[in-house]
Amino acid sequence: MRVARTLIRWIQPHFGIALLALLMGFLAAGSSVGLMSTSGYLIASAALHPATILLLWTPIVAVRFFGLSRGVFRYLERVFSHEFTFRILSDIRVFVFRGMASLPLSRWQFMKSGDWLQTVMADVDSLQDFYLRVLSPSLVAMLSGLLGSVIVAVVDIRLMVWFALCFVLTGMGAVLLSHQLGAHPSRSMTFEKKNFYTRLVQLVHGMREVLLFNREAAVLSELEEYQHSWTALRKAMIRLEGLTDGLIVSATAFCVWGMLWFAIPMVTIHRITGVSLVVVVLTTLASFESIASLPGAFSYLRQVLDAGNRTLTLVADDGRSSSAGKEQSATSPMNGDLRVHAVSVSWPSSARETVRSVSFEAPWGSKIAIVGPSGSGKSTLANAILGLAPVTAGCIELGGMDAAHMTDLDRERWFTAVLQSPYLFNAPIHQNLKIARPLSSDEDLWEAVNLAAIADRISELPDGFDTLVGEFGTLMSGGERQRLALARALLRKQAILLLDEPTTGLDPIAEERFMESLWKVTQTRTVLVTTHRLVGLDRVDVILVMENGQIVERGTHAGLVAKRGKYWRMLMAQQDMILGVNSR
């Protein structure tokens, strides 16, 4: 019902052109029925050798009219129906994009790229087919049956009853047969398509690794298996279509033979004329042609409903974000004091807690560093603060307000972040930067890139800020991508800046320069840095050392060094590694 309501709602703004498309479709089908009826009448009447050709003038004109009008109405039906479909397609795409944009950030952590690809490509195409391949053929078939019944009723009401009974039973039988036998192949095709899209996206993203390890043959073999499964299901659907088409032809022949069985005796007793018998038979044949599209229409209907359910489920926000992604929560934080109290985080795919009972406070303008080896839980904690990871225990407060009651828009007003894998669009550098602040001037851009230690590199590029970075930023090095993401985050100037491994890809000199500049430019902002590189941390207020999802040490740089605990050992190991590299 939810899918049906949504589909009907999309029709309402375009009801006028939808009605025109339906009318043109009915007139085209009616012209076919009229052409068959009048041509049969003309041929039968001419065979009786009328006294004058003037007696055939009317059917001659009618045959010419219906022959020409059928092509004209079919053309107009194509024009209006495709115009209507394109408008609906635009509405569907806008709906899907708005739904995606209003999803909570946490939803994106668990979505597969293949699911999104299927939704924005295959499912959207299926939804648009509802009007062109399901609704229009079904309504035209009903109207054609009604028109045929009226024509036959003019000849004899009993023949009309037989015609209507055969028409309804044939249409319902074809639909039910297609539905029963085609349910499993159709669902299997949908499942196979989803798996194929998911796997294809993974292979495209991992193509470099596939080529590097010479796995092309294995990948092609896997894709061939998907294709064979798809082909087998498609063959089953084609066989079903052939079966239903054959049954419709057989049912049409049965109806015609029944019509002759009833009508021939009427001709012999002069209840109806022989010419009327020809008209009735040809009208039946022409009317039943519209039934041929019903099995395919209801097969598409099943795909449309499945696509609609997947689409609405995928873009549903489940009340976890504002209704339109624009409203602010009823109560906004009064200040930027951040408090993490006994927070635990557990991913759905993990049996253990990644972060366990972590507590700390970050007053307005403070500088907090969360350090630890890979796998210690520091990035997961950062994701929890941003609302990207599920908090299973404890709470996170901003200005005394529980973050669980904040919308994503509230978080966006307070936080800006750079995660470990920042995304760069296949666009010029300045467009990637201006995502953070569209009205930024060139001076703002240069200030940000200078702070991120990438201004010199941009100056060396022939096109400067107009340089394309490539898809996913592949035309830039890993360090350059990270620094562009840093510049983008610094451009926003939000109250709380969260950096997850900010110096990844930077050499030691650039790393020290970046950290020094970072503390200068963020004197009035709260900064949370998660890192395993212990550089420039003598300027932070508190260092939190994490291990196995828990805070094992906390304090200032000097205090932790004097303590000679976990932090001191990490610092010594890092210095030894740097000295070893320099000595080589």
Secondary structure, DSSP 8 states (H G I E B T S, - for coil): -HHHHHHHHHHGGGHHHHHHHHHHHHHHHHHHHHHHHHHHHHHHHHHT--S-GGGGHHHHHHHHHHHHHHHHHHHHHHHHHHHHHHHHHHHHHHHHHHHHHTS-GGGGGG--HHHHHHIIIIIHHHHHHIIIIIIHHHHHHHHHHHHHHHHHHHH-HHHHHHHHHHHHHHHHHHHHHHHHHHHHHHHHHHHHHHHHHHHHHHHHHTHHHHHHTT-HHHHHHHHHHHHHHHHHHHHHHHHHHHHHHHHHHHHHHHHHHHHHHHHHHHHHTTSS-HHHHHHHHHHHHHHHGGGGGHHHHHHHHHHHHHHHHHHHHHH--TTSS-SSS----SS--SS--EEEEEEEE--TT-SS-SEEEEEEEE-TT-EEEEE-STTSSHHHHHHHHHT-S-EEEEEEEETTEEGGG--HHHHHHHEEEE-SS----SSBHHHHHHTT-TT--HHHHHHHHHHTT-HHHHHHSTTGGG-B--GGGTTS-HHHHHHHHHHHHHHH--SEEEEESTTTT--HHHHHHHHHHHHHHTTTSEEEEEES---SGGG-SEEEEEETTEEEEEE-HHHHHHHTSHHHHHHHHHHHHHHHHHH-
